[in-house]
Amino acid sequence: MKSIIDGHIHVTPALVPYLRDARCIANADSPEEYDFLTHTQLPGMVISAGIHPWKAACTSWDAMEPILRQVSVIGEIGLDNVWCTVDLGVQRTVFERQLAFAQQLGKPVILHTKGMEREILDTIRRYPNRYLVHWYACPYGLQDYIDLGCWFTVGPDAALDRDVAHLAQTVPLDRLLIESDGLDGIAWGQHVTLTPADYPAAMERHLHTVAALRGLTADVLRSVLMHNLDTFLLGI
C-alpha cells in the first residue's frame, strides 16, 4: 500500500485500522480525545491539541494546558463566525492565550479560520510562529497568508470548490500539504457517503486531484508532501 499523507485528521476508533500506513497530524480537542490518540500507538501519527473555537466556552484551560505542553503541535485553534455560536470575545481570549503559549514554547500551530480570515491574519502577525492553515476556502486573503510564510492543507473538496483548487495551485509547493479533516470531512466536502474502509482510497484520489492541479505525478507529489510534513513539524 502506498503511504497516505494527511496534514489534519480527526481520528475515530473505526478509522484506526486504516491509518497503519499513514503519516498524519491527528487532532485532539479534549483530554478524552488526547487519551484515545495516545493509546492508538500508530507509528506515523503526530498528535496536535488545542481548544477549538467551537469549544472555547466549555473547555477548561487547566485541563488542556498540560496536554499542550506535551504535544508537538498546537491546534486546531482559531476563530469562527460561520459554524459557531460561541461569543467572539470568548473565542478571541482563548485563541490569543494559545497563540502566546505556542510562541513561548516554540510549537507550530494549526489554524481554523472560518469567516474570520482577516482578523486571524492580523492577530498572528503579533505572534510570529510557524502556522499551518487548514482547509482555507476563502476567495480573498490567501496571498497575505502566503506572504506571512504560512503553510496550508488542501481540503478534500479541491475537485469541487474553486477557492480550494486555487489554493492548491497557488501555494508554494514547499509549504503545501493535503488533509482529510477526518472521514466526515471527506464525506462533507465531496458530498459522498463513506465507510472507514474507504479512507485510504479517498485520500489517494485526493492526492491525484491535487497532483493534477499542480501538473505533477501523484508519486512526485507524495514525495514532496512527505518531505513537507517533516519540515513543518521539525521547522527545518
N, C-alpha and C positions, 0 to 999 in steps of 0.2 A: 504493500500500500504506500502511496506517495504521501509525503509529510503534509499535514494541514497546518497552516499558519492562521491564527485568529487573534487579532490585536485587542479584542474586547469581547468577552463572553460571560454570560450568566449561566452557571452550570446547575443542572438538576441531577438528582441521583440516577434517573433513567438515561441521562446523556453520558455518564462517566465511562461506560464500556467503549464508547465510540471516540474517546479522547486519548486513547493509549498512544497513538502516533501523532498527536497534536503538539505544536508549540503554541501556547496561548497565555494571555493575561486574563485571569478569572477574577470577577468582581465579587467582593463581599461588602454588603451594606449594613450588616448587623453582626453581633458576636456569634449568633447561632449559625449564620451563613459562613463566617470565618472558621468556626469549629468544623463544620461539614467539609469545607475545602481542605483544611489542613489534614483531614483524615482520609482524603481520597488517594493520596500518595501517587499522584501522576508525575512522572519524571519531567515532562516538558511543560508543566504548568507553573506560572508565576502568579502569586496572589496579589491583587490590589485591593485596597479597602478605603472606604470613605463614607461620610454621611451624605447620602444622596439628597438633592434639594426636595424631593417628594417627602423625605422623612426628617427634614430639618427641624420640625416642631416636636417630634416624638422620639428621636434617638438621642440617648444620653452621651454627652462628650466624655464623661468619666468612664463609661463602658467602652467607648471606641478608642480612646486615647492610647491605652496600652497596645491595642492592635495596630494602630497607625505607626507606632514605634517599631513594630516587628516586621511589617510588610516592606517590600521593595518599592512599591508604587502607591501613591495616594490617589484615590478616585474610585468610581467616578464622582466628581463633585462639580458644583456649578450653580446655575440659576435657571428657572423655568417659569415662564408665564403663559404657556400654552396648555400643557397637560397637568398642571399643578395648581392647587388652590391654597397652598401654604403661603402665609403672608410674606411678601418680598423682603420686608425688613428683617424678618427671622432668617430667611434664606441668605441674605447678604451677610449677616453676622456670622452664621455658621460657615459660609463659604470662605470669607476672609480669614477666619480663625484657622481653617485648614490650609489655606494658601501660605499663611505665615509659618505655620507648623512645618509644612513640607519644605519651605525655603530654608528654615532654620536647620533642618536635619539633612538637607541636600537630597531630597527624594523627588523624583519626577512625578508629574500629575496628569491624570486623565480628566478631561473636561466634558461636562454636559452643558450645552449652550442653547437649549431650545427657546427661541423667541427673545433671548437676551444676549445676542451675539455682540452688539456694540458695547453694552455695559461690561460684559465679561472681558472683552479686549482691553478696555480702559483700565479695568481692575488688575488684570495680570501684568500690565506694564509696571505696576508698583511692586510686583513680586517676581523679579527676574528668576526664571527657572526653566526647566525642560518640560514642555507641555505637549500632550497628545490630545488633539480634539477629536472626539469620537462622533462619527456619523454626522458630519457637518452637511446640512442640506439647505443652506440659506443662499438666496440669489445675490447677496451683497456681502462685502466684508472679507471675502476669502483672501484676497491679496494682502490685506493688512495683517492677517494672521500669519500668512506665509512670510511676510517681511519681518515679522517678530521672531521668526525661527521655529514656529510651531510644527509639530508632526501631525499627521492625520490618518484616521482609519476610514476606508471607503465602506459605506454602509451596503447591506446586501441588496438594495434596490437600484444598484448602478445601471442596470439594464432598463429601468423604468422611469427613473427620476432624472430630469435634465440637469438639475443642480448637482446631484451626486455624480453623475457622469462627467460634468465639467470639472469637478474637484479631482476625479480620478485622472483626468487628462492634464491638469494644471499643476498640481502639487509637485515640487521637485522629487524626482524618483528616489533619492536617498532619504526622504522623510515620509515615505508612503507605506502604509500597512492596509490590510483589509480586516474586516470584522464580521461576525455574525450577530452580535448583541444577543446571543442565545438563540435557541431553536425558535422561540416565539418571535424574535426579531426578524429572522429569515421569513417566517410564515407571514408576518405582518407586512414586511417590505415587499415581498414577492406575490402576495395575495394567493398563497397556496396552503394546503394542509400537509403537515409533515409529521413523521414519527421520529424518535431519536435515531433510529437506524438510517434515516435519510440524511443525517447531518453531514457525513463525510462527502457524499456525492454533491450535496448542495454547496458546500464550501469549494469543492473542485470546480463546479460551474461558475461560482462567483469569481474564483481566480482566473478562469478563462475569459470571463467578461471583462475584467479589469485589464488583463493582458492584451486583449484585442483593442481596448480603448487606448492603450499605450503603444500599440504597434510592436508588441513583444510576444515571444512564445510563452506558453504557460510555465515551462520549466525554467526559462530565464527569469521570469518574474518571481517564481517560487524561491529561487536562489537569492534574488535581491531582497525579498521580504524577510527571509530568514536572517540575512545579514542586518537588515534594518531593525528587526526586533531586538537582536543582541545589542546593537548600537544604542537604541533608545534606552534599553534597560541599564546598560553599563555607562552610558554617557561618554563613549569613546569615538 
